[in-house]
Amino acid sequence: MTKSDVVRARVSPAVKVAAMENASALGTDLSTIIRLLVNQIAVTGEVPAELLKPNAKTLKAIRDLEAGIGVNRASDIDELKVDLGW
């Protein structure tokens, strides 16, 4: 007999419902999807790259930073502290 353990995670009720509905639309259930993810991490030692992709808001922040938009520069730590209000 195969032994199993239980993995629990807290998510908002709305997220749980949406995830369950999407899993059902894919022809499976949420437990199977979670089991697949946990098994993949166990086997590969990595989180699937697709899950680590930044969202649109993060990508915009990265582009803005690279373009110098909204970037404040300080010449030394004292100036930085003043800029931060410390």
C-alpha positions as CSV (number, residue, x, y, z in Angstrom):
1,M,0.0,0.0,0.0
2,T,1.3,3.4,-0.9
3,K,1.7,5.8,1.9
4,S,0.8,9.5,1.4
5,D,1.0,12.7,3.4
6,V,-1.2,15.8,3.4
7,V,0.1,19.2,2.2
8,R,-2.0,22.2,3.3
9,A,-1.8,25.7,2.0
10,R,-3.8,28.8,2.9
11,V,-5.4,30.8,0.0
12,S,-8.3,33.1,-0.2
13,P,-11.7,31.5,-0.8
14,A,-12.0,33.3,-4.1
15,V,-8.6,32.0,-5.3
16,K,-9.5,28.5,-4.3
17,V,-12.9,28.6,-6.1
18,A,-11.2,30.1,-9.3
19,A,-8.5,27.4,-9.2
20,M,-11.0,24.6,-8.7
21,E,-13.1,25.9,-11.6
22,N,-10.0,26.2,-13.9
23,A,-8.8,22.7,-12.9
24,S,-12.2,21.3,-13.7
25,A,-12.2,23.1,-17.1
26,L,-8.9,21.3,-17.7
27,G,-10.5,17.9,-16.9
28,T,-8.8,17.4,-13.5
29,D,-9.1,18.5,-9.9
30,L,-7.1,20.9,-7.7
31,S,-5.5,18.0,-5.7
32,T,-4.1,16.5,-8.8
33,I,-2.6,19.7,-10.0
34,I,-1.0,20.4,-6.6
35,R,0.3,16.8,-6.5
36,L,1.8,17.2,-10.0
37,L,3.6,20.5,-9.0
38,V,4.9,19.0,-5.7
39,N,6.2,15.9,-7.5
40,Q,7.9,18.0,-10.2
41,I,9.7,20.1,-7.6
42,A,10.7,17.0,-5.8
43,V,12.1,15.3,-8.9
44,T,13.8,18.3,-10.6
45,G,14.7,20.4,-7.5
46,E,13.2,23.4,-9.3
47,V,10.0,25.4,-9.5
48,P,8.7,25.4,-13.1
49,A,10.1,28.4,-14.9
50,E,6.7,29.5,-16.1
51,L,5.7,30.1,-12.4
52,L,8.7,32.4,-11.9
53,K,7.9,34.7,-14.8
54,P,7.3,38.3,-13.7
55,N,3.8,39.7,-14.2
56,A,3.1,42.8,-16.3
57,K,3.4,45.2,-13.3
58,T,6.8,43.7,-12.3
59,L,8.0,43.9,-15.9
60,K,7.0,47.6,-16.1
61,A,8.9,48.3,-12.9
62,I,12.0,46.5,-14.3
63,R,11.8,48.5,-17.6
64,D,11.3,51.8,-15.7
65,L,14.3,51.0,-13.5
66,E,16.5,50.2,-16.5
67,A,15.4,53.4,-18.2
68,G,16.0,55.4,-15.1
69,I,12.4,56.4,-14.7
70,G,11.5,57.2,-11.1
71,V,15.1,56.4,-9.9
72,N,16.6,58.6,-7.2
73,R,20.4,58.5,-6.9
74,A,22.4,59.2,-3.8
75,S,26.1,59.9,-3.8
76,D,26.6,58.4,-0.3
77,I,24.8,56.7,2.5
78,D,24.0,60.0,4.3
79,E,22.3,61.4,1.3
80,L,20.4,58.2,0.9
81,K,19.2,58.4,4.5
82,V,18.0,61.9,4.0
83,D,16.2,60.9,0.8
84,L,14.5,58.1,2.7
85,G,13.6,60.3,5.6
86,W,15.7,58.5,8.1
